[in-house]
């Protein structure tokens, strides 16, 4: 089982599009795609988390997009803030032997991925604390349209970014052939070790 994590500095930087397009670009992998969110919405009062499986590919949800892209399964894990640790054992049981691609930064506290892609947009000043915390662990940085925008980050962040392989992307795909090849090579080297 391969574990790929796609995280990002903030909302609306292209994480979901990157996940869906990677699933589509690497169809030979038996993907289970997981969206992880931490908020109170749609969680039963007596629970700290809920895991729901998406069964309908025609909807507008991120998990429906994963299915349309070719994922075998798509899951939404919603945890109350500070309760993601409670959900990890159940998530591990849900995953089985399929390769997994997760959209989350926070999951990096509990899982060690084979590939971690950090999606960044230098024109957005907002930078989640979880994205800052794990940026040093990124396998590569996926930089959203850097040539047309000013950079609004501090020097410490810039230094971390510049030490990583960088793939420059743009909407709506947030994916390039060289990024697909990078991920494929990482996964193939994992397969050869097993």
C-alpha positions as MATLAB code, in Angstrom:
seq = 'XXXXXXXXXXXXXXXXXXXXXXXXXXXXXXXXXXXXXXXXXXXXXXXXXXXXXXXXXXXXXXXXXXXXXXXXXXXXXXXXXXXXXXXXXXXXXXXXXXXXXXXXXXXXXXXXXXXXXXXXXXXXXXXXXXXXXXXXXXXXXXXXXXXXXXXXXXXXXXXXXXXXXXXXXXXXXXXXXXXXXXXXXXXXXXXXXX';
ca = [
       0.000    0.000    0.000;
       1.336    3.403   -1.011;
       0.361    6.555    0.891;
       0.261    9.898   -0.913;
      -0.700   13.050    0.976;
      -1.661   16.308   -0.702;
      -1.691   19.240    1.697;
      -1.788   22.949    1.168;
      -1.134   26.278    2.771;
      -4.792   27.330    2.852;
      -8.191   26.853    1.266;
      -8.617   27.249   -2.489;
      -5.036   26.568   -3.560;
      -5.929   23.566   -5.763;
      -5.558   20.576   -3.432;
      -8.754   18.805   -4.528;
      -8.036   19.402   -8.215;
      -4.518   18.043   -7.786;
      -5.802   14.926   -5.997;
      -8.444   14.236   -8.661;
      -6.034   14.841  -11.527;
      -3.340   12.625   -9.976;
      -5.892    9.813   -9.638;
      -6.769   10.262  -13.312;
      -3.109   10.495  -14.393;
      -2.015    7.375  -12.480;
      -4.942    4.981  -13.124;
      -2.839    1.859  -12.670;
      -2.912    2.368   -8.884;
      -5.943    1.054   -6.922;
      -6.709    4.406   -5.268;
      -8.806    4.995   -2.199;
      -9.125    8.777   -1.914;
      -9.775   10.434    1.435;
     -10.757   14.017    2.218;
     -10.100   14.958    5.852;
     -11.742   17.951    7.488;
     -11.860   19.097   11.084;
     -15.036   20.877   12.115;
     -18.288   20.265   14.009;
     -20.571   19.978   10.953;
     -22.452   16.680   10.380;
     -20.960   14.795   13.332;
     -23.380   13.045   15.694;
     -23.498   14.642   19.140;
     -22.052   11.537   20.812;
     -19.097   11.139   18.397;
     -15.742   12.829   17.876;
     -15.551   11.902   14.188;
     -17.442   10.282   11.339;
     -16.212    8.473    8.214;
     -18.579    8.441    5.263;
     -18.094    6.626    1.979;
     -19.101    8.480   -1.178;
     -21.123    6.251   -3.467;
     -22.344    8.760   -6.058;
     -19.858   10.118   -8.601;
     -22.290   12.608  -10.108;
     -22.418   14.997   -7.148;
     -20.557   18.247   -6.526;
     -18.610   17.108   -3.457;
     -14.845   16.677   -3.442;
     -15.291   12.944   -2.821;
     -17.580   12.663   -5.880;
     -14.806   14.324   -7.904;
     -12.399   11.628   -6.692;
     -14.760    8.893   -7.921;
     -15.218   10.586  -11.312;
     -11.436   10.735  -11.609;
     -11.187    6.962  -11.184;
     -10.743    6.274   -7.462;
     -12.055    2.848   -6.456;
     -13.346    4.326   -3.212;
     -13.751    7.829   -1.807;
     -14.092    8.624    1.882;
     -14.830   11.774    3.842;
     -13.424   11.811    7.372;
     -14.843   14.649    9.448;
     -13.386   15.067   12.942;
     -14.122   17.596   15.616;
     -11.220   20.021   16.098;
      -8.519   18.303   18.132;
     -10.088   14.826   17.675;
      -8.388   13.552   14.518;
      -6.264   11.132   16.576;
      -9.488    9.368   17.643;
     -10.332    8.671   13.991;
      -6.989    7.294   12.791;
      -7.467    3.656   13.943;
     -10.872    3.502   12.203;
      -9.419    5.112    9.085;
      -6.598    2.542    8.964;
      -9.190   -0.277    9.130;
     -11.198    1.370    6.318;
      -8.253    1.673    3.968;
      -7.445   -1.984    3.454;
      -4.669   -2.773    0.951;
      -5.458   -0.163   -1.720;
      -3.112    2.707   -2.378;
      -4.388    5.796   -0.603;
      -4.294    9.457   -1.518;
      -5.308   11.805    1.293;
      -6.166   15.489    1.120;
      -4.995   16.881    4.450;
      -2.095   18.468    6.282;
      -3.106   17.335    9.759;
      -2.975   13.636    8.921;
       0.824   13.974    8.711;
       0.846   14.012   12.494;
      -0.352   10.377   12.445;
       0.747    8.829    9.131;
       4.094    8.838    7.362;
       3.405    9.132    3.640;
       5.512    7.776    0.822;
       4.897   11.034   -1.055;
       3.812   14.366    0.440;
       2.989   17.189   -1.969;
       2.609   20.671   -0.484;
       0.395   22.889   -2.653;
       1.337   26.547   -2.240;
       0.209   29.838   -3.759;
       2.702   32.665   -3.178;
       0.013   35.322   -3.742;
      -1.924   34.119   -0.677;
      -0.543   35.384    2.612;
      -2.581   32.941    4.749;
      -0.520   29.903    5.722;
      -2.126   27.271    7.973;
      -0.066   26.320   10.994;
      -0.310   22.640    9.975;
       1.118   23.493    6.536;
       4.015   25.412    8.138;
       4.662   22.577   10.576;
       5.014   19.894    7.903;
       6.503   21.852    4.979;
       9.987   20.594    5.804;
       8.710   17.010    5.264;
       7.362   17.673    1.758;
       8.637   15.439   -1.031;
       7.965   18.343   -3.395;
       6.296   21.726   -3.590;
       3.498   22.303   -6.077;
       3.656   26.044   -6.728;
       0.539   27.643   -8.150;
       1.323   30.167  -10.948;
       4.417   31.762   -9.403;
       5.499   33.732  -12.457;
       2.407   35.960  -12.530;
       2.162   36.848   -8.861;
       4.064   38.574   -6.116;
       5.362   36.475   -3.226;
       3.898   37.346    0.167;
       5.802   34.969    2.459;
       8.521   35.563    4.974;
      12.144   34.558    4.326;
      11.927   31.434    6.527;
       9.108   30.001    4.400;
      10.873   30.928    1.181;
      14.041   29.182    2.339;
      12.098   25.961    3.108;
      10.336   26.052   -0.262;
      13.544   26.612   -2.211;
      15.144   23.462   -0.728;
      12.459   21.219   -2.276;
      11.795   20.025   -5.813;
       9.355   22.608   -7.233;
       6.652   21.943   -9.811;
       4.993   25.037  -11.251;
       1.317   24.470  -12.055;
      -1.787   26.420  -13.000;
      -5.547   25.942  -12.798;
      -7.649   24.049  -13.542;
      -5.385   20.967  -13.552;
      -2.706   21.856  -10.993;
      -0.708   19.053  -12.578;
       2.123   18.740  -15.096;
       3.677   15.758  -16.858;
       6.896   16.143  -14.843;
       4.943   16.093  -11.563;
       3.136   12.901  -12.646;
       6.499   11.358  -13.504;
       7.929   12.417  -10.115;
       5.048   10.718   -8.252;
       5.216    7.608  -10.446;
       8.952    7.206   -9.798;
       8.459    7.588   -6.045;
       5.722    4.933   -6.077;
       7.722    2.591   -8.331;
      10.707    2.774   -5.994;
       8.354    1.858   -3.140;
       7.032   -1.136   -5.142;
      10.608   -2.352   -5.764;
      11.381   -2.327   -2.032;
       8.366   -4.523   -1.221;
];
